[in-house]
Amino acid sequence: MTTTPQQSAAGGPLSCAEGREAEWQVRCDLAALYRLIAHHRMTDLIYTHISARVPKSQDGGPEHQFLINPYGVLFHEITASSLVKIDLEGKVVDPGATGVVNAAGFTIHSAIHMARPELACVVHTHTEAGIAVSAQRHGLLPISQHALKFYGHLAYHDYEGIALELDERERLVRDLGPHKAMILRNHGLLVAGRTIAEAFNLIYYLERACQAQISALAGGSELVLPPEEVRLRTAAQFNGGASLAHCDMAWNAALRLLAGSPDWRV
């Protein structure tokens, strides 16, 4: 997707000095998330995407804008100022590094941002384990503690081809329902968090659950499944009232993994 970008007030990408403080923090956190996804080897060259909702400004500025990666830039190269800001119609508001975004990324992310205003960050991946589980008819099995985080809290969306048709947005939202995690059949994984920290926690756990499942099935032995009451109790433990505080703690620890890497906060 290529559109004619609007420039920021100073004629270039948003900087820390000229940007609103809340938006700049989101940019820094989103850039860090891109770096962490790269660190954990959940990338697919230039073909997946993460987005974050731009906070509404205090001066009555426009609503419903979000930040996403500039198409063609690798995840470990993302910085706060390189992110592209677009609206829900796909219009580029701030061009970031390239002013170009992945068209399929726009379809998927705009769908969630339009329909679920309580969710601030959307992550979509094409990992080997995520794609493998997405192709298994039974989906994610309740065979690990990581998987039980999503027991009763996981949606599925059937594959329709590369997500270039905007009418797929309605079906993505319908299939996601009230959940924050979804397996895109024959495609990959999708999560959305109330915060960037929660989105990272969700994709980390879902990816690890998929990795564990593929390894367990490859072993060829009969699988042990916890009883239903244990599955439900574990899911409730994971999704209790303290879940956001736990996500923040894990996020702050994960940021230390980026120590020594080129600064993403520029």
C-alpha positions in Angstrom: 0.0 0.0 0.0 1.5 3.3 -1.0 -0.1 6.7 -0.5 1.1 10.3 -0.5 2.3 10.9 3.0 1.7 13.9 5.1 4.7 15.5 6.8 4.9 16.2 10.5 4.9 19.8 11.7 8.7 20.1 11.1 8.5 18.5 7.7 9.8 15.1 8.6 9.2 12.0 10.9 8.0 12.6 14.4 10.8 13.1 16.9 10.9 13.0 20.7 11.2 16.7 20.9 8.2 17.6 18.7 5.9 14.6 19.3 3.3 14.4 22.0 4.7 12.6 25.0 2.1 9.8 25.1 2.6 9.0 21.4 6.4 9.0 21.7 6.2 6.5 24.6 4.0 4.2 22.5 6.5 4.5 19.6 9.4 3.6 21.8 7.5 0.6 23.3 6.3 -0.6 19.9 9.9 -0.4 18.5 11.1 -2.4 21.5 8.5 -5.0 20.8 9.7 -5.3 17.3 13.2 -5.8 18.6 12.0 -8.5 21.1 10.1 -10.4 18.4 13.3 -10.4 16.4 15.3 -11.5 19.4 13.0 -14.5 20.0 13.2 -15.4 16.3 9.5 -14.9 15.5 10.1 -12.9 12.3 9.4 -13.8 8.7 11.8 -11.5 6.8 9.6 -8.3 6.1 6.2 -10.0 5.9 4.6 -9.8 9.3 3.5 -6.8 11.4 2.8 -5.4 14.8 0.7 -2.3 15.4 -0.2 0.0 18.3 -3.0 2.4 18.7 -2.0 6.1 18.9 -3.3 7.6 22.1 -6.0 10.3 21.6 -4.4 13.7 22.1 -5.7 16.1 24.8 -6.3 18.9 22.2 -9.0 17.0 20.4 -6.8 15.7 17.7 -7.9 12.8 15.4 -8.9 9.4 16.8 -8.4 5.9 15.4 -4.8 6.1 14.1 -2.2 3.5 14.6 1.5 2.8 14.2 2.9 0.0 12.1 6.2 -1.1 10.6 7.5 0.5 7.4 7.3 -2.2 4.7 10.7 -3.4 3.7 12.4 -2.8 7.1 13.5 -5.8 9.2 12.2 -6.0 12.7 15.6 -5.6 14.3 16.1 -2.3 12.4 12.8 -0.7 13.7 13.1 2.5 15.7 10.5 4.8 17.2 10.7 7.4 14.5 10.7 4.9 11.6 7.2 3.7 12.4 4.4 4.7 10.0 1.3 6.3 11.4 -1.9 5.6 9.4 -5.6 6.0 9.9 -8.3 3.4 9.6 -8.8 4.3 5.9 -5.2 3.5 5.2 -4.1 7.1 4.8 -0.5 7.8 5.8 -0.4 10.5 8.4 3.3 10.3 9.3 5.5 8.4 6.8 8.2 7.2 9.2 11.0 5.5 7.3 9.3 4.7 4.0 5.7 5.9 4.1 4.7 2.4 2.8 2.9 -0.4 4.8 2.1 -4.0 4.0 -1.5 -4.0 2.5 -2.4 -7.3 4.2 -1.1 -5.9 7.4 -3.4 -2.9 7.0 -6.4 -5.2 6.5 -5.7 -7.3 9.6 -4.7 -4.6 12.0 -7.3 -2.0 11.0 -10.0 -4.7 11.5 -9.0 -5.2 15.2 -8.4 -1.5 15.9 -11.8 -0.5 14.5 -13.8 -3.1 16.4 -11.9 -3.5 19.7 -11.1 0.0 21.1 -10.0 -1.6 24.4 -7.1 -3.3 22.7 -4.0 -1.2 22.1 -1.6 -3.5 20.4 -1.9 -6.2 17.7 0.8 -8.8 16.8 0.7 -11.1 13.8 3.4 -13.8 13.2 4.3 -16.5 10.7 6.5 -18.8 12.8 7.2 -22.4 11.9 5.4 -23.7 15.0 2.5 -21.3 14.7 1.9 -22.2 11.0 2.2 -25.9 11.8 -0.4 -25.8 14.6 -2.6 -23.6 12.3 -2.7 -26.4 9.8 -3.7 -29.1 12.3 -7.4 -29.8 12.4 -7.5 -30.1 16.2 -5.8 -26.7 16.7 -4.0 -25.9 19.9 -4.2 -28.9 22.3 -4.4 -28.5 26.1 -1.2 -30.4 26.7 1.0 -27.7 28.3 0.8 -25.0 30.9 1.5 -22.5 28.2 -1.4 -23.8 26.1 -3.8 -23.7 29.1 -3.4 -20.0 29.3 -5.6 -19.9 26.2 -8.0 -22.7 27.1 -11.5 -21.3 26.4 -9.8 -18.0 25.3 -8.7 -18.8 21.8 -10.4 -18.2 18.4 -9.9 -19.5 14.9 -10.2 -17.9 11.5 -10.3 -19.9 8.3 -7.8 -19.1 5.6 -9.1 -16.9 2.7 -5.9 -16.2 0.9 -3.5 -13.2 1.4 -5.5 -10.7 3.4 -5.9 -8.0 0.6 -9.7 -7.8 0.5 -11.1 -5.4 3.0 -14.3 -7.3 3.4 -12.3 -10.0 5.3 -12.1 -7.5 8.2 -15.7 -8.2 9.2 -15.0 -12.0 9.4 -11.7 -11.5 11.3 -13.6 -9.5 13.9 -16.5 -11.9 14.0 -14.2 -14.9 14.5 -12.0 -13.2 17.2 -15.2 -12.5 19.2 -14.3 -11.4 22.8 -10.9 -13.1 22.8 -7.4 -11.7 22.6 -5.8 -14.5 20.7 -6.6 -16.3 17.4 -5.0 -18.9 15.2 -5.3 -18.0 11.5 -5.7 -21.3 9.8 -2.9 -22.3 7.4 -1.4 -18.9 8.1 -0.1 -18.1 11.6 -0.9 -16.5 14.9 -2.7 -13.2 16.0 -2.9 -11.7 19.4 -4.1 -8.3 20.7 -3.4 -6.8 24.1 -4.7 -4.0 26.2 -1.1 -2.9 26.5 2.0 -3.5 24.5 3.3 -5.5 27.4 0.3 -7.7 27.4 0.5 -8.3 23.6 4.1 -9.4 24.1 3.1 -11.8 26.8 0.3 -13.3 24.7 2.4 -13.9 21.6 5.3 -15.3 23.7 3.0 -17.8 25.5 1.1 -18.7 22.3 4.3 -19.3 20.3 5.8 -21.4 23.1 2.6 -23.4 23.4 2.8 -24.1 19.6 6.4 -25.1 19.8 5.7 -27.5 22.7 2.8 -29.1 20.8 4.8 -29.7 17.6 7.7 -31.3 19.7 5.3 -33.4 21.7 3.5 -34.7 18.6 6.8 -35.4 16.9 7.7 -37.7 19.8 5.1 -40.2 18.7 4.0 -41.2 22.3 0.5 -41.0 23.7 -0.2 -37.6 25.1 -1.4 -36.9 28.6 -4.2 -34.3 28.8 -5.1 -32.6 32.1 -8.7 -33.2 33.3 -11.2 -30.5 32.4 -11.4 -29.0 35.9 -7.6 -28.5 35.9 -7.7 -26.9 32.4 -10.4 -24.4 33.5 -8.7 -23.6 36.8 -5.3 -23.0 35.1 -6.9 -20.7 32.5 -8.6 -18.7 35.3 -5.3 -18.4 37.1 -3.6 -17.0 34.1 -6.4 -14.6 33.3 -7.0 -13.3 36.7 -7.1 -9.7 37.9 -3.3 -9.4 38.4 -2.5 -10.5 34.8 -1.6 -6.9 33.6 0.8 -6.4 36.5 2.5 -9.7 35.7 2.8 -8.7 32.0 4.4 -5.4 33.1 6.9 -7.3 35.2 7.8 -9.7 32.4 8.0 -6.8 29.9 10.5 -4.8 32.0 12.6 -8.0 32.4 12.4 -8.6 28.6 13.6 -5.1 27.8 16.9 -6.0 29.5 17.5 -8.5 26.6 17.9 -5.5 24.4 20.8 -4.0 26.4 23.7 -3.4 24.1 21.7 -3.4 20.9 21.4 -0.2 18.8 18.9 2.2 20.4 15.4 1.8 19.2 14.2 5.0 21.0 15.3 7.3 18.2 
